Amino acid sequence: MAVIFPPPYTPRGRELQALRDEGYAVLSPAAVAAVTGLSAEAIAGLGLGWDALPADDYLRDGGRYRRRRHSCFVVDGGQARQAPHRAHWQSVDYNALHGGMERMYRPLSPELASQPAWLRLLGALGVLCSGVRDAGPWHVEAHQFRIDTSDGIGRPTPEGAHRDGVDFVAVFMVGREGIKGGETRVFDAAGPDGHRFTLEAPWSLLLMDDTRVIHESTPIQPLSTDGHGHRDTLVLTYRAGAFQGED
């Protein structure tokens, strides 16, 4: 049996210091609630739409294991507002598999994106990012992901270990069902240091300084012979100045 490494949760109240010192912080669900000022119930209420995500038709590895929605927001001074819908774009410097391609996904549902708790979550994380680099307003791209095992294996990061070409990346674990694998790995971009762990608790969070660390998640496999299983995440990227492809 594979060894599962538990998340190295950052002590409550030291999230900003960890981001500054280590380049990343790992927040428990309780710490997420404390940082955002939201109740656990309000955060759980953001788990809308993962069962109805459309297929990602842009996978260049031929897989059918990823479902996705994507929307854009701007966070300024802790206040978040939705931006006009646009294609997701990354440079080949950061995504050798899917870079250089405009990927137009369906937007997040209005039921999710208009929730006060959603906008507060985005704003609170923007304040935390500004504590590391006061470089806002932040241009935020929000991605709902479901990686499933319908092909026998699912790849959360088919591009491999990578940076995203932004300032900060937030990866929320929304849920895991019927799978093994999906280990998170974070590496120092300038050296050999690395850490590995498995996010399992719903609404736990890995928050990273994308200029300092490289990250990936290992493939997932089903636990049962029927082949059914999935891993749901919410990924938020924070970039100063403009959305990728605009500058």
Secondary structure, 3 states (H helix, E strand, C coil): CCCCCCCCCCCCCCHHHHHHHHCEEEECHHHHHHHHCCCHHHHHCCCCCHHHCCECCCCCCCCCCEEEEEEEEEEECCEEEECCCCCECCCCCCCCCCCCCCECCCCCCHHHHCCHHHHHHHHHHHHHHHHHCCCCCEEEEEEEEEEECCCCCECCCCCCCECCCCCEEEEEEEEEECEEECCEEEEECCCCCEEEECCCCCCEEEEEECCCEEEEECCEEECCCCCCCEEEEEEEEEEECCCCCCC
